[in-house]
């Protein structure tokens, strides 16, 4: 089992040991720092997700929110992070409902999807979800824009 040439078989064991050493106050301030704080096998998975998201939604900015990597486009677009036995992906509840049949192979909750470390990372699915979330964000932002009214002329108001 490998992702980008990195063995992930022992990923869970290493991550459990590593996470227990981290302090709650060790929240990184950048996505690079977040990824660097994990064992190599986990770093490879996080980096693959980050690259896929950056390629799919290049106009989004990056931030650390809720202690995990976040893409921002007219608000929070997507979050992702590494946990003991899975990579968590947080597109929000609408994406989960819309792709319910596609997501049957994964554990889901209201707004989260778990991609287990012992399974291949579904980058095509991640890209599909990112495109949907991008479209939703752009449509929402466009609907909030008020039409610009032209100023009345003085002669018209008399």
C-alpha atoms as an extended CHARMM CRD file, in Angstrom:
* protein
*
       158  EXT
         1         1  UNK       CA              0.0000000000        0.0000000000        0.0000000000  PROA      1               0.0000000000
         2         2  UNK       CA              1.5380000000        3.3030000000       -1.0090000000  PROA      2               0.0000000000
         3         3  UNK       CA              0.5830000000        6.8220000000       -1.8990000000  PROA      3               0.0000000000
         4         4  UNK       CA              3.0600000000        8.7470000000       -4.0070000000  PROA      4               0.0000000000
         5         5  UNK       CA              5.6270000000        6.0690000000       -3.1590000000  PROA      5               0.0000000000
         6         6  UNK       CA              5.0950000000        6.3320000000        0.6230000000  PROA      6               0.0000000000
         7         7  UNK       CA              4.1050000000        3.2140000000        2.5440000000  PROA      7               0.0000000000
         8         8  UNK       CA              0.9170000000        3.8330000000        4.5450000000  PROA      8               0.0000000000
         9         9  UNK       CA              0.5110000000        0.4220000000        6.1830000000  PROA      9               0.0000000000
        10        10  UNK       CA              1.9830000000        1.6250000000        9.4980000000  PROA      10              0.0000000000
        11        11  UNK       CA              0.5050000000        5.0940000000        9.1660000000  PROA      11              0.0000000000
        12        12  UNK       CA             -2.0920000000        4.6130000000       11.9000000000  PROA      12              0.0000000000
        13        13  UNK       CA              0.3210000000        3.2700000000       14.5080000000  PROA      13              0.0000000000
        14        14  UNK       CA              2.8760000000        6.0160000000       13.8840000000  PROA      14              0.0000000000
        15        15  UNK       CA              0.2320000000        8.7240000000       13.8980000000  PROA      15              0.0000000000
        16        16  UNK       CA             -1.2890000000        7.5460000000       17.1840000000  PROA      16              0.0000000000
        17        17  UNK       CA              2.1310000000        7.6350000000       18.8200000000  PROA      17              0.0000000000
        18        18  UNK       CA              2.9270000000       11.0080000000       17.2880000000  PROA      18              0.0000000000
        19        19  UNK       CA             -0.4100000000       12.6740000000       18.1430000000  PROA      19              0.0000000000
        20        20  UNK       CA             -0.0920000000       11.6350000000       21.7770000000  PROA      20              0.0000000000
        21        21  UNK       CA              3.1810000000       13.6080000000       21.9420000000  PROA      21              0.0000000000
        22        22  UNK       CA              1.6420000000       16.8160000000       20.5650000000  PROA      22              0.0000000000
        23        23  UNK       CA              0.2780000000       19.4620000000       22.8670000000  PROA      23              0.0000000000
        24        24  UNK       CA             -3.0230000000       21.2470000000       22.3420000000  PROA      24              0.0000000000
        25        25  UNK       CA             -1.0580000000       24.5070000000       22.3540000000  PROA      25              0.0000000000
        26        26  UNK       CA              0.9910000000       23.3500000000       19.3540000000  PROA      26              0.0000000000
        27        27  UNK       CA             -1.5370000000       24.6710000000       16.8340000000  PROA      27              0.0000000000
        28        28  UNK       CA              0.3860000000       25.5500000000       13.6660000000  PROA      28              0.0000000000
        29        29  UNK       CA             -0.1630000000       28.9000000000       11.9800000000  PROA      29              0.0000000000
        30        30  UNK       CA              0.3130000000       27.7050000000        8.3830000000  PROA      30              0.0000000000
        31        31  UNK       CA             -0.6950000000       24.6790000000        6.3540000000  PROA      31              0.0000000000
        32        32  UNK       CA              2.9760000000       23.9230000000        5.6870000000  PROA      32              0.0000000000
        33        33  UNK       CA              3.6050000000       23.8170000000        9.4470000000  PROA      33              0.0000000000
        34        34  UNK       CA              0.5060000000       21.6700000000        9.9850000000  PROA      34              0.0000000000
        35        35  UNK       CA              1.6280000000       19.1060000000        7.4000000000  PROA      35              0.0000000000
        36        36  UNK       CA              5.2290000000       19.1360000000        8.6530000000  PROA      36              0.0000000000
        37        37  UNK       CA              3.9810000000       18.1640000000       12.0900000000  PROA      37              0.0000000000
        38        38  UNK       CA              3.0460000000       14.6390000000       10.9850000000  PROA      38              0.0000000000
        39        39  UNK       CA              4.9700000000       11.4750000000       10.0910000000  PROA      39              0.0000000000
        40        40  UNK       CA              6.0220000000       11.1610000000        6.4230000000  PROA      40              0.0000000000
        41        41  UNK       CA              3.2180000000        8.7740000000        5.3930000000  PROA      41              0.0000000000
        42        42  UNK       CA              0.5890000000       11.1720000000        6.7290000000  PROA      42              0.0000000000
        43        43  UNK       CA              2.3950000000       14.1650000000        5.2230000000  PROA      43              0.0000000000
        44        44  UNK       CA              2.1600000000       12.5120000000        1.8010000000  PROA      44              0.0000000000
        45        45  UNK       CA             -1.6200000000       12.1350000000        2.1010000000  PROA      45              0.0000000000
        46        46  UNK       CA             -2.1380000000       15.6820000000        3.3930000000  PROA      46              0.0000000000
        47        47  UNK       CA              0.0900000000       17.0850000000        0.6590000000  PROA      47              0.0000000000
        48        48  UNK       CA             -1.8000000000       15.1250000000       -2.0250000000  PROA      48              0.0000000000
        49        49  UNK       CA             -5.1230000000       16.5580000000       -0.8170000000  PROA      49              0.0000000000
        50        50  UNK       CA             -3.6930000000       20.0740000000       -0.6330000000  PROA      50              0.0000000000
        51        51  UNK       CA             -2.2980000000       19.8860000000       -4.1780000000  PROA      51              0.0000000000
        52        52  UNK       CA             -5.5710000000       18.5000000000       -5.5470000000  PROA      52              0.0000000000
        53        53  UNK       CA             -7.5500000000       21.2850000000       -3.8660000000  PROA      53              0.0000000000
        54        54  UNK       CA             -5.1530000000       24.0450000000       -4.9680000000  PROA      54              0.0000000000
        55        55  UNK       CA             -5.3460000000       22.8010000000       -8.5670000000  PROA      55              0.0000000000
        56        56  UNK       CA             -9.1400000000       22.5860000000       -8.4310000000  PROA      56              0.0000000000
        57        57  UNK       CA             -9.8150000000       25.8990000000       -6.6570000000  PROA      57              0.0000000000
        58        58  UNK       CA             -6.7350000000       28.0290000000       -7.3610000000  PROA      58              0.0000000000
        59        59  UNK       CA             -8.4720000000       31.2830000000       -6.4380000000  PROA      59              0.0000000000
        60        60  UNK       CA             -9.1160000000       30.1260000000       -2.8620000000  PROA      60              0.0000000000
        61        61  UNK       CA             -6.8180000000       31.2670000000       -0.0920000000  PROA      61              0.0000000000
        62        62  UNK       CA             -5.4190000000       29.0120000000        2.5980000000  PROA      62              0.0000000000
        63        63  UNK       CA             -5.7300000000       29.3420000000        6.3530000000  PROA      63              0.0000000000
        64        64  UNK       CA             -5.6780000000       27.3400000000        9.5430000000  PROA      64              0.0000000000
        65        65  UNK       CA             -9.1440000000       27.4000000000       11.0780000000  PROA      65              0.0000000000
        66        66  UNK       CA            -10.3840000000       25.1640000000       13.8730000000  PROA      66              0.0000000000
        67        67  UNK       CA             -6.7730000000       23.9460000000       14.0660000000  PROA      67              0.0000000000
        68        68  UNK       CA             -6.8240000000       22.3290000000       10.5930000000  PROA      68              0.0000000000
        69        69  UNK       CA             -6.0990000000       23.3890000000        6.9950000000  PROA      69              0.0000000000
        70        70  UNK       CA             -8.9070000000       25.3780000000        5.4060000000  PROA      70              0.0000000000
        71        71  UNK       CA             -9.5720000000       26.7290000000        1.9310000000  PROA      71              0.0000000000
        72        72  UNK       CA            -11.3710000000       30.0690000000        1.9560000000  PROA      72              0.0000000000
        73        73  UNK       CA            -13.4280000000       31.4610000000       -0.9130000000  PROA      73              0.0000000000
        74        74  UNK       CA            -16.1470000000       33.9160000000        0.1390000000  PROA      74              0.0000000000
        75        75  UNK       CA            -16.0620000000       32.1830000000        3.5250000000  PROA      75              0.0000000000
        76        76  UNK       CA            -14.8400000000       28.7590000000        4.6130000000  PROA      76              0.0000000000
        77        77  UNK       CA            -14.9230000000       26.4520000000        1.6060000000  PROA      77              0.0000000000
        78        78  UNK       CA            -13.3620000000       23.1810000000        2.8110000000  PROA      78              0.0000000000
        79        79  UNK       CA            -11.4000000000       21.8870000000        5.7780000000  PROA      79              0.0000000000
        80        80  UNK       CA             -9.1920000000       18.8030000000        5.9840000000  PROA      80              0.0000000000
        81        81  UNK       CA             -6.9680000000       17.2450000000        8.6090000000  PROA      81              0.0000000000
        82        82  UNK       CA             -5.2370000000       14.0980000000        9.8240000000  PROA      82              0.0000000000
        83        83  UNK       CA             -6.5540000000       12.0740000000       12.7280000000  PROA      83              0.0000000000
        84        84  UNK       CA             -5.6910000000        8.7250000000       14.3170000000  PROA      84              0.0000000000
        85        85  UNK       CA             -7.0070000000        6.4050000000       11.6240000000  PROA      85              0.0000000000
        86        86  UNK       CA             -8.2610000000        8.6610000000        8.8530000000  PROA      86              0.0000000000
        87        87  UNK       CA             -7.9860000000       11.8780000000        6.9510000000  PROA      87              0.0000000000
        88        88  UNK       CA            -10.9880000000       14.0500000000        7.7550000000  PROA      88              0.0000000000
        89        89  UNK       CA            -12.5220000000       16.0760000000        4.9270000000  PROA      89              0.0000000000
        90        90  UNK       CA            -15.1340000000       18.7120000000        5.7860000000  PROA      90              0.0000000000
        91        91  UNK       CA            -17.1140000000       20.0630000000        2.8150000000  PROA      91              0.0000000000
        92        92  UNK       CA            -20.2550000000       20.8630000000        4.8000000000  PROA      92              0.0000000000
        93        93  UNK       CA            -23.6350000000       19.1340000000        4.9890000000  PROA      93              0.0000000000
        94        94  UNK       CA            -24.9490000000       20.0150000000        1.5190000000  PROA      94              0.0000000000
        95        95  UNK       CA            -22.0950000000       18.1940000000       -0.2250000000  PROA      95              0.0000000000
        96        96  UNK       CA            -22.6770000000       15.1080000000        1.9180000000  PROA      96              0.0000000000
        97        97  UNK       CA            -26.3770000000       15.0250000000        1.0050000000  PROA      97              0.0000000000
        98        98  UNK       CA            -25.7460000000       15.6730000000       -2.7090000000  PROA      98              0.0000000000
        99        99  UNK       CA            -23.1510000000       12.8970000000       -3.0000000000  PROA      99              0.0000000000
       100       100  UNK       CA            -24.7200000000       10.4180000000       -0.5670000000  PROA      100             0.0000000000
       101       101  UNK       CA            -24.6370000000        7.4810000000       -3.0000000000  PROA      101             0.0000000000
       102       102  UNK       CA            -21.0180000000        8.1730000000       -4.0000000000  PROA      102             0.0000000000
       103       103  UNK       CA            -19.9360000000        8.3630000000       -0.3660000000  PROA      103             0.0000000000
       104       104  UNK       CA            -21.3720000000        4.9970000000        0.7420000000  PROA      104             0.0000000000
       105       105  UNK       CA            -17.8790000000        3.5060000000        0.9950000000  PROA      105             0.0000000000
       106       106  UNK       CA            -16.8720000000        6.0670000000        3.6390000000  PROA      106             0.0000000000
       107       107  UNK       CA            -17.9020000000        7.0080000000        7.1460000000  PROA      107             0.0000000000
       108       108  UNK       CA            -19.7680000000       10.3080000000        7.0100000000  PROA      108             0.0000000000
       109       109  UNK       CA            -21.5280000000       12.6050000000        9.4230000000  PROA      109             0.0000000000
       110       110  UNK       CA            -23.4910000000       15.8050000000        8.9070000000  PROA      110             0.0000000000
       111       111  UNK       CA            -20.6100000000       17.6840000000        7.2760000000  PROA      111             0.0000000000
       112       112  UNK       CA            -17.6300000000       15.3250000000        7.3690000000  PROA      112             0.0000000000
       113       113  UNK       CA            -16.1370000000       12.4440000000        5.4240000000  PROA      113             0.0000000000
       114       114  UNK       CA            -13.5000000000       10.0590000000        6.7570000000  PROA      114             0.0000000000
       115       115  UNK       CA            -10.9340000000        8.6690000000        4.3260000000  PROA      115             0.0000000000
       116       116  UNK       CA             -9.2140000000        5.7690000000        6.1790000000  PROA      116             0.0000000000
       117       117  UNK       CA             -5.4370000000        5.5720000000        6.0060000000  PROA      117             0.0000000000
       118       118  UNK       CA             -5.6050000000        1.9190000000        4.9290000000  PROA      118             0.0000000000
       119       119  UNK       CA             -7.5340000000        2.7620000000        1.7450000000  PROA      119             0.0000000000
       120       120  UNK       CA             -6.4460000000        4.6490000000       -1.3820000000  PROA      120             0.0000000000
       121       121  UNK       CA             -7.0470000000        8.3810000000       -1.2320000000  PROA      121             0.0000000000
       122       122  UNK       CA             -9.9630000000        9.2660000000       -3.5880000000  PROA      122             0.0000000000
       123       123  UNK       CA             -8.4630000000       12.3940000000       -5.1410000000  PROA      123             0.0000000000
       124       124  UNK       CA            -11.0110000000       12.4600000000       -7.9890000000  PROA      124             0.0000000000
       125       125  UNK       CA            -13.8370000000       12.4900000000       -5.4520000000  PROA      125             0.0000000000
       126       126  UNK       CA            -12.0920000000       15.2350000000       -3.4710000000  PROA      126             0.0000000000
       127       127  UNK       CA            -11.7650000000       17.3080000000       -6.6620000000  PROA      127             0.0000000000
       128       128  UNK       CA            -15.4420000000       16.7570000000       -7.5170000000  PROA      128             0.0000000000
       129       129  UNK       CA            -16.5110000000       17.9120000000       -4.0620000000  PROA      129             0.0000000000
       130       130  UNK       CA            -14.1940000000       20.9240000000       -4.2600000000  PROA      130             0.0000000000
       131       131  UNK       CA            -15.6910000000       21.9520000000       -7.6210000000  PROA      131             0.0000000000
       132       132  UNK       CA            -19.2120000000       21.7130000000       -6.1920000000  PROA      132             0.0000000000
       133       133  UNK       CA            -18.2610000000       23.7590000000       -3.1370000000  PROA      133             0.0000000000
       134       134  UNK       CA            -16.5320000000       26.3490000000       -5.3740000000  PROA      134             0.0000000000
       135       135  UNK       CA            -19.6810000000       26.6960000000       -7.4830000000  PROA      135             0.0000000000
       136       136  UNK       CA            -21.8460000000       27.0440000000       -4.3670000000  PROA      136             0.0000000000
       137       137  UNK       CA            -19.5500000000       29.7040000000       -2.9110000000  PROA      137             0.0000000000
       138       138  UNK       CA            -19.4310000000       31.7380000000       -6.1290000000  PROA      138             0.0000000000
       139       139  UNK       CA            -23.2130000000       31.5320000000       -6.6040000000  PROA      139             0.0000000000
       140       140  UNK       CA            -23.8260000000       32.5750000000       -3.0180000000  PROA      140             0.0000000000
       141       141  UNK       CA            -21.4300000000       35.5120000000       -3.3430000000  PROA      141             0.0000000000
       142       142  UNK       CA            -23.0650000000       36.6090000000       -6.6160000000  PROA      142             0.0000000000
       143       143  UNK       CA            -26.5470000000       36.4770000000       -5.0990000000  PROA      143             0.0000000000
       144       144  UNK       CA            -25.4460000000       38.7010000000       -2.2200000000  PROA      144             0.0000000000
       145       145  UNK       CA            -24.2140000000       41.4410000000       -4.5130000000  PROA      145             0.0000000000
       146       146  UNK       CA            -26.7620000000       44.2010000000       -4.8340000000  PROA      146             0.0000000000
       147       147  UNK       CA            -27.2980000000       45.7640000000       -8.2150000000  PROA      147             0.0000000000
       148       148  UNK       CA            -25.6810000000       49.1530000000       -8.5420000000  PROA      148             0.0000000000
       149       149  UNK       CA            -28.3200000000       51.8220000000       -8.9200000000  PROA      149             0.0000000000
       150       150  UNK       CA            -27.4740000000       54.7840000000      -11.0130000000  PROA      150             0.0000000000
       151       151  UNK       CA            -27.8510000000       58.1290000000       -9.2430000000  PROA      151             0.0000000000
       152       152  UNK       CA            -30.9240000000       60.1280000000      -10.1260000000  PROA      152             0.0000000000
       153       153  UNK       CA            -30.4510000000       63.2490000000      -12.0550000000  PROA      153             0.0000000000
       154       154  UNK       CA            -31.5080000000       66.4460000000      -10.3950000000  PROA      154             0.0000000000
       155       155  UNK       CA            -33.8290000000       67.3000000000      -13.2600000000  PROA      155             0.0000000000
       156       156  UNK       CA            -35.6430000000       63.9370000000      -12.9340000000  PROA      156             0.0000000000
       157       157  UNK       CA            -36.4180000000       64.4170000000       -9.2730000000  PROA      157             0.0000000000
       158       158  UNK       CA            -38.2970000000       67.7190000000       -9.7950000000  PROA      158             0.0000000000
